[in-house]
Amino acid sequence: MANKDVISKAILVDKVAEAAGTSKKDTKAVIDALFEVVKDSVKADAEIRLIGFGTFKKSHREARKGRNPQTGAEIQIAASDSLAFKSSVKF
């Protein structure tokens, strides 16, 4: 599957700075702060709901058994947490 129109963080900063009429330096600082707040809030089990955009929350997967695809041997997969995003219906 080919990636179409991938927007890197640098391109995002450029686009937001242009749309908001702010400097790239200030825009990057705001975006970095936003990402940190989202990450820290989700780690603390908070949900971040942005009406009309979506919800960020922690997703927990319990420990489970799996198989090594190369050897077929059974392995134990540790429990893990990850960031989940569900887009708004309006989005």
SVG drawing of the C-alpha trace seen along z (x, -y; Angstrom):
<svg xmlns="http://www.w3.org/2000/svg" viewBox="-21 -36 33 60">
<polyline fill="none" stroke="black" stroke-width="0.4" points="0.0,0.0 1.5,-3.3 1.4,-6.3 -0.4,-9.2 0.0,-12.8 1.9,-12.0 2.3,-15.1 5.3,-15.1 5.5,-17.1 7.6,-19.7 5.0,-20.1 2.3,-20.3 4.2,-23.1 4.5,-25.0 0.8,-24.6 -0.4,-25.6 1.9,-28.6 0.7,-29.8 -3.0,-29.3 -2.6,-31.0 -0.3,-33.8 2.3,-32.9 6.0,-32.1 7.2,-28.6 9.2,-28.7 6.1,-29.6 3.9,-27.2 6.3,-24.3 6.4,-25.1 2.6,-25.0 2.4,-21.7 5.1,-20.2 3.3,-21.3 0.0,-19.9 1.6,-16.5 3.1,-16.4 -0.2,-17.3 -2.0,-14.6 0.6,-12.0 0.8,-12.9 -3.0,-13.0 -3.6,-9.7 -0.8,-8.1 -2.7,-9.4 -5.9,-7.6 -7.6,-10.7 -9.6,-10.9 -9.1,-13.9 -12.3,-14.7 -12.2,-17.2 -15.7,-17.7 -16.0,-17.5 -12.5,-15.9 -12.2,-12.8 -11.1,-11.2 -7.7,-10.2 -7.5,-7.6 -5.4,-4.7 -6.0,-1.3 -4.9,1.7 -4.2,5.1 -4.0,8.0 -1.1,10.5 -1.8,13.3 -0.2,16.3 1.0,16.0 3.2,17.9 6.6,17.1 5.9,16.9 9.3,18.3 9.5,21.2 5.8,21.8 6.9,21.9 4.3,20.6 5.4,17.3 3.9,15.1 3.1,11.6 3.2,9.1 0.4,6.8 0.7,3.3 -0.8,-0.1 -1.0,-2.2 -2.6,-5.5 -6.0,-5.0 -7.7,-7.6 -11.3,-7.4 -12.4,-10.0 -15.7,-11.9 -18.6,-11.0 -18.5,-14.6 -14.9,-14.2"/>
</svg>
